[in-house]
Amino acid sequence: ATPAAKRAPVEKNPATSTARVEKATVSTAAVEKAPAPSVPVEEGAAAAVAASAPVQTAAAQSAPAKVKRPVTLSKRGKTSCPLIWKQALTHNTIRLRFALPTPDSTFGLPCGFHVLLSAKVDGKLVMRPYSPVSCNEDYGFFELIVKVYRAGANPKYPDGGVFSQFLDTLKEGDRVDVKGPLGHVEYTPSHFFQVHGETRRIERLGFICGGTGITPVYPLLRQMLKHSPHVRISLLFANVEPHDILLKDELDAFATQYSTQFSVRYAVQRVPENQTWSHSVGYVTEELIREYLPQPTDGTLVGLCGSDRMVEASCIPALRALGYKDTSYFVF
C-alpha cells in the first residue's frame, strides 16, 4: 500500500522509477530490536513562558501559554535529518526515527499530507514520497514505517526497490533530505476535511487500508480521536497474515479507549495453523464493507490506501455497487 497524498503512479520497475511510493523494510540483521525510545516530553516550557510574561487580565491568565516552536519543513528547500533509531517490525518492514534540527522543533506537516525524502544512491539523486506516522505534536523527530522491496524477492522486479533498500542500509547518524509538505487530503479540527481543495464537514469516516497503507491514516486517527469526538470512525485493515498487521497494538488501544467512536476490523488472507483468530479471513469484499464501514449517506466519507489491485480492482467497484458516490470516497 502506498503512503501518502495524491497517489503516485505505480512504477513498473522499482529499481529505476522515481515516481513510485515505496513502502520499505529492513534487513533484520542490521536492525535494532530494542523498543522505541520514549517520545521526548517538554517539561515546564509553557510554565516558564507564562512566568516571564507581563501580568494580564484574569481571562488572559487562564489561557494556556503557547510556545512558538521552530518549523522544520519548507517548500523552498530541503532539510537534512539524521537517523537516530531503527527497528524491525516484520520480516519486510521497519520503523525509522529521524531527528529534527532542534529538540523543540515541530515537523510542520498538515495532517494527511506527505513529504519527499531524497538522497544520493550509487551517485544518483533518488527521491520518494512517504507518509510519516508521527505528527506535529511529536517534537524533535519524525517517524516513518517503510516496506523494503529487496532484490530477488519478486521475479517481476529482480533489482528490488532502489530507495527502500537504501533506507534498509542506514545506520545511526546517516542522513536523508526531507522536503514538503505535499498532499491533497488534509484534516483540521472541527470535523473538516479538505480533499482536492474542497472542504467537507463529516460525521462518519471510513478507512480501507492494506499493509503499509495504514501510514497516512494513523496520524489522522491520532488527531481525530483527540479533536473530533463526534465523528464516528471505522477502519477495515487488510493484510496477508496476522503477524503482518502494523501498529496493531496502537489500533487496538484506540478501539478500547475510544470504544464509542472508533472501531477496527482486520482481514487477512490466511491464518497460520493453531492460531486463534477472531477477525475476518479473505479479501476486502462488498460484504465486509457493508458490515463494517459507514453507510453511504450525507456526511460520510471513505479513504482508501493500498495496492492498485486492492483499491482499483476491489474496493472502488465494491463501494460503487453499494451506492457510494464518487465524491464520497478518496484515494491517498
C-alpha positions in Angstrom: 0.0 0.0 0.0 1.3 3.4 -0.8 1.5 6.0 1.9 0.7 9.5 1.1 -1.3 12.1 -0.7 -2.4 12.0 -4.3 -1.2 8.6 -5.2 1.8 8.5 -7.4 1.6 6.2 -10.4 2.9 2.7 -9.6 6.4 2.2 -11.0 6.8 -0.6 -13.4 10.4 -1.2 -12.3 11.1 -0.1 -8.8 14.8 -0.2 -9.5 14.6 2.7 -11.9 11.5 4.7 -11.4 11.3 7.8 -9.1 7.5 8.2 -9.2 6.6 5.3 -7.0 5.6 5.5 -3.4 7.7 2.7 -1.9 6.9 1.0 1.4 10.2 -0.1 2.6 11.5 -2.7 5.0 14.9 -3.6 6.6 17.3 -6.5 6.9 16.7 -7.7 10.3 20.4 -8.4 11.0 21.1 -4.6 10.7 18.1 -3.5 12.7 17.8 -2.6 16.3 15.4 -4.9 18.1 15.0 -2.6 21.2 11.7 -1.0 21.9 11.1 2.5 20.6 12.6 5.3 22.7 10.0 7.3 24.6 8.7 10.4 22.9 10.5 13.5 24.2 8.3 15.5 26.5 8.9 19.1 27.1 8.7 19.9 30.8 7.9 23.3 32.1 8.3 25.2 28.8 4.8 26.6 28.9 5.1 27.4 32.6 8.4 29.3 32.0 6.9 31.3 29.3 3.9 32.1 31.4 6.1 33.1 34.4 8.1 35.6 32.3 5.0 37.2 30.7 3.6 40.5 31.9 0.5 40.4 34.2 -2.7 40.4 32.2 -6.4 40.1 32.8 -7.8 37.1 34.6 -9.2 35.7 31.3 -5.8 36.1 29.6 -4.0 34.5 32.6 -6.3 31.4 32.5 -5.5 30.7 28.8 -2.5 28.3 28.4 0.7 29.9 27.2 1.7 28.9 23.7 5.2 28.0 22.9 6.4 29.1 19.5 8.5 26.3 18.0 10.7 26.2 15.0 9.1 24.6 12.0 11.2 22.1 10.0 9.5 21.7 6.7 9.8 24.3 3.9 8.7 24.0 0.3 11.6 26.3 -0.6 14.3 23.9 0.4 15.4 20.6 1.9 16.3 19.8 5.5 18.9 17.2 6.3 17.8 14.9 9.1 19.9 12.2 10.8 18.7 8.7 11.7 18.5 8.3 15.4 16.7 4.9 15.8 15.6 2.0 13.7 13.6 -1.1 14.5 12.4 -4.2 12.5 8.6 -4.6 12.7 8.1 -7.6 10.4 10.3 -9.6 8.0 9.9 -6.7 5.5 9.0 -3.5 7.3 11.0 -1.2 9.5 10.3 1.8 11.7 12.7 4.7 11.3 13.1 7.8 13.5 14.9 10.9 12.3 15.9 13.9 14.4 14.7 17.4 13.6 17.1 20.3 13.8 16.4 21.0 17.4 14.7 19.0 20.2 11.9 21.7 20.3 11.3 21.6 16.6 7.9 20.7 15.2 7.7 19.0 11.8 5.2 21.3 10.2 3.3 18.7 8.2 -0.5 19.2 7.8 -2.4 16.2 9.0 -3.0 14.0 5.9 0.0 15.3 3.9 3.2 13.6 3.0 6.9 14.5 2.4 9.6 13.8 -0.1 12.7 12.0 1.1 15.8 12.2 -1.1 19.4 11.0 -1.1 22.2 10.1 -3.5 22.1 6.3 -4.2 25.1 5.0 -6.2 25.9 8.6 -7.2 22.4 9.4 -8.5 19.8 11.6 -6.7 16.7 9.5 -5.8 13.5 10.9 -4.4 10.4 9.1 -2.9 7.2 10.3 -1.2 6.4 8.9 2.3 3.7 9.5 4.9 5.1 9.9 8.4 3.3 8.1 11.3 4.4 10.8 13.7 2.5 14.2 13.9 3.3 17.8 14.7 2.9 17.1 18.4 5.9 14.8 18.4 8.6 17.4 19.0 12.2 16.9 17.8 11.7 14.0 15.5 9.6 12.4 12.8 9.0 8.7 12.1 8.4 6.5 9.1 7.2 2.9 8.7 8.7 1.6 5.4 8.4 -1.6 3.4 11.7 -2.7 1.8 11.5 -4.2 -1.7 14.6 -6.4 -1.7 16.5 -7.6 -4.7 15.4 -11.1 -5.8 12.2 -11.1 -3.7 9.9 -10.6 -6.7 10.8 -12.0 -10.1 9.0 -9.1 -11.8 11.3 -6.7 -10.1 14.6 -8.5 -9.8 16.6 -5.4 -8.6 14.1 -4.6 -5.9 13.4 -1.0 -4.8 16.2 1.5 -5.1 15.2 3.8 -2.2 13.7 1.3 0.1 16.9 -0.8 0.0 18.9 2.4 0.6 16.8 3.1 3.8 17.4 -0.5 4.7 21.2 0.1 4.9 21.0 3.3 7.0 22.9 3.4 10.3 22.5 5.8 13.2 23.8 9.2 12.2 23.2 8.7 8.4 21.2 11.4 6.9 18.4 11.9 4.4 17.0 15.1 3.0 13.3 15.9 3.6 11.1 18.4 1.8 7.4 19.3 2.0 4.6 19.5 2.8 2.8 18.0 -0.1 -0.6 16.5 -0.5 -4.3 16.8 -1.4 -6.0 15.4 1.8 -6.0 17.5 4.9 -7.8 17.2 8.3 -8.4 20.2 10.5 -10.2 20.1 13.8 -14.0 20.7 14.0 -14.8 17.8 11.7 -13.4 19.3 8.5 -11.6 17.5 5.7 -10.2 19.1 2.6 -10.0 16.8 -0.4 -8.5 18.2 -3.6 -9.3 21.7 -2.3 -12.9 21.0 -1.4 -13.9 21.4 2.2 -16.1 18.7 3.6 -17.7 18.6 7.0 -18.1 14.9 8.0 -20.0 12.9 10.7 -18.9 9.4 9.7 -15.5 8.4 8.3 -14.4 5.0 7.0 -10.9 3.8 6.0 -9.9 0.8 4.0 -6.1 0.2 4.2 -3.8 -2.6 3.0 -0.4 -3.2 4.6 1.7 0.0 4.8 -1.3 1.9 3.5 -2.0 2.4 7.2 0.8 5.0 7.4 -1.2 8.1 6.2 -4.2 7.0 8.2 -2.6 6.5 11.6 -1.7 10.2 12.3 -5.3 11.1 11.1 -6.7 8.7 13.7 -4.5 10.2 16.4 -5.7 13.7 15.7 -9.3 13.0 15.0 -9.9 10.9 18.1 -8.4 13.7 20.1 -10.0 16.7 18.5 -13.2 15.5 16.8 -15.0 13.3 19.4 -18.3 13.4 17.5 -17.0 11.9 14.3 -17.6 8.1 14.1 -14.6 6.3 12.5 -14.4 2.8 11.1 -11.2 1.1 9.9 -11.1 -2.0 7.6 -7.4 -3.1 7.6 -6.3 -5.9 5.2 -3.0 -7.9 5.4 -1.6 -11.2 4.4 -1.3 -12.8 7.8 -2.0 -11.6 11.4 1.7 -11.0 12.1 1.9 -8.6 9.2 -0.5 -6.1 10.8 1.4 -2.9 11.5 0.6 -0.7 14.5 -1.9 -3.3 15.8 -1.2 -2.6 19.5 -1.8 1.1 18.9 -5.0 0.5 16.9 -6.4 -1.9 19.5 -5.6 0.6 22.2 -7.6 3.2 20.3 -10.5 0.8 19.9 -10.5 0.3 23.7 -10.0 3.9 24.8 -12.4 5.3 22.2 -14.9 2.4 22.0 -17.9 4.6 21.2 -16.1 6.5 18.5 -13.6 4.1 16.8 -13.8 0.5 15.6 -11.3 -1.6 13.6 -11.8 -4.8 11.7 -8.9 -6.8 10.4 -9.0 -9.0 7.3 -6.1 -11.4 6.5 -5.7 -13.7 3.5 -4.7 -16.7 5.7 -4.2 -17.7 9.3 -1.4 -20.0 10.4 -2.4 -23.3 11.9 -3.1 -23.4 15.6 -3.5 -19.6 15.8 -6.7 -18.2 17.2 -8.2 -15.5 15.0 -11.5 -13.7 15.7 -11.5 -11.3 12.7 -12.1 -11.8 9.0 -10.3 -14.1 6.6 -10.2 -13.3 2.9 -10.1 -10.2 0.7 -11.9 -6.9 1.0 -15.4 -7.5 -0.4 -18.8 -5.8 -0.7 -20.0 -7.8 2.3 -17.1 -6.6 4.6 -17.6 -3.0 3.5 -21.3 -3.2 4.1 -20.9 -4.7 7.5 -18.0 -2.6 8.9 -18.0 0.7 7.2 -20.5 3.6 7.5 -23.4 3.7 5.1 -23.2 5.9 2.0 -25.2 8.8 3.4 -24.6 12.6 3.6 -21.8 13.3 6.0 -20.0 10.0 5.2 -16.5 9.9 3.7 -14.3 6.9 3.0 -10.5 7.0 2.5 -8.6 4.3 0.6 -4.9 3.5 0.7 -3.4 0.2 -0.6 -2.1 -1.5 -3.6 -3.7 -0.8 -7.0 -5.1 -4.3 -7.1 -6.9 -3.8 -3.8 -8.1 -0.2 -4.4 -8.9 -0.1 -8.1 -9.9 -3.7 -8.7 -11.7 -4.4 -5.4 -12.6 -1.5 -3.2 -13.8 1.1 -5.6 -16.1 -1.3 -7.6 -17.5 -2.5 -4.2 -18.1 1.0 -3.0 -19.9 1.9 -6.2 -22.0 -1.2 -6.1 -23.1 -0.3 -2.5 -24.2 3.2 -3.5 -21.2 5.3 -2.6 -20.9 8.3 -5.0 -17.5 9.2 -6.5 -17.4 12.3 -4.2 -17.9 10.2 -1.1 -14.5 8.4 -1.2 -11.0 9.4 -1.9 -7.6 7.7 -2.5 -4.5 8.8 -0.7 
